Amino acid sequence: MQGGSSGIGYGLKYQARCISDVKADADHTSFIAGTLSLKEENEVHLIRLSSAGTEIICEGLFSHPSEIWHLASCPFDQRVFSSVFSTGESYGAAVWQIPELYGQLNSPQLERIASLDGHVGKINCVLWWPSGRNDKLISIDEENLFVWSLDCGKKSAQVQTKESAGMLHYLSGGAWDPHDLNAIAATCDSSVQFWDLRTMKKTNAIECAHVRNIDYDLKNNHILVTAEDESGIRIWDLRMAKVPIKELPGHTHWTWAITCNPEYDGLILSGGTDSVVNLWFASTSTGDESTSESLLERQAEPLLNSYSDYEDSVYGLAWSTREPWIFASLSYDGRVVVESIRPLLSKK
């Protein structure tokens, strides 16, 4: 199914790559997005979907030092998030707290809870444990994995342990296994590496060419999805990871972002440099109560919808945890679009 966007738009002032669902907000469907301007003062936008679902409301606009290359919301405190940023000459990462707004739109400065210092190379991402409270953070640069102990109350972060990926490997990102607190997957130049955080040793790897993004399936143990330049989208069962269990065609240019739905089995979003967001259905289970029966009947048609009303590459995607039939996308020109897939879930 092909079609333009029927969603609700919101414009950031500058170019942007990063958007994240605010998981800990139990009252609103909300997101944070960050800008990527080398010359101007960068901004973090806290936005939410109105209760009627008809408009996007800016809850707060905050100045942020340097270009924002990665954002991730804290899963247990809606006012806390992490960012990876660049001055143009060096990279840094920090954990921030959004100040109390008291009805103000242009609010006080973000409060820096902790700086994740110690990296010497390009920092790619900061990972939070996917749900609930945990005091550990992971940051990944091109050569190293850092495990941090974060204390928001004391406003500090200490390196708990670190490990190098090795001279021949260049790390580009990763994902924390939502089914195992002690396991993460890290993307490399030609593979996905799996690490045990207790020993800080690699436990396994699968060969993938030019992996741009990965995500674990929250509903199914052992399922990982990869977005690759040459092979589109691959779905892996990590118990038998020599070959993928499913392959999807991806995008007409680089498939850049991918994310699995937090509630509905088999629903996958992908975004690419072809200025398109694709919604896929590729269930790996025989049946699931959380998946619409009408979708189960359409397994021969993995592409459910294409959202093509974008003028630039789509680098940012985020499902809403609170309302899992809603997602937000962010194109490089700073345009946020919030879409509902509920009509597709109920379509017969």
Secondary structure, DSSP 8 states (H G I E B T S, - for coil): -EE---SEEEE-SS-EEEEEE-TT-SSS-EEEEEE--SSS-EEEEEEEE-TTSS-EEEEEEEEESSEEEEEEE-SS-TTEEEEEEE-SS-EEEEEEE----TT-SB----EEEEE-----S-EEEEEE-SSS--SEEEEEESSEEEEEEEETTTTEEEEEEEEE--TT----EEEE-TT-TTEEEEE-SSEEEEEETTTTEEEEEEE-SSEEEEEE-SSSTTEEEEEETTTEEEEEETTSTTS-SEEE---SS-EEEEEE-SSSTTEEEEEETTS-EEEEE---SS--TTS-HHHHTTTT--EEEEE---SS-EEEEEE-SSSTTEEEEEETTSEEEEEE-HHHHH--
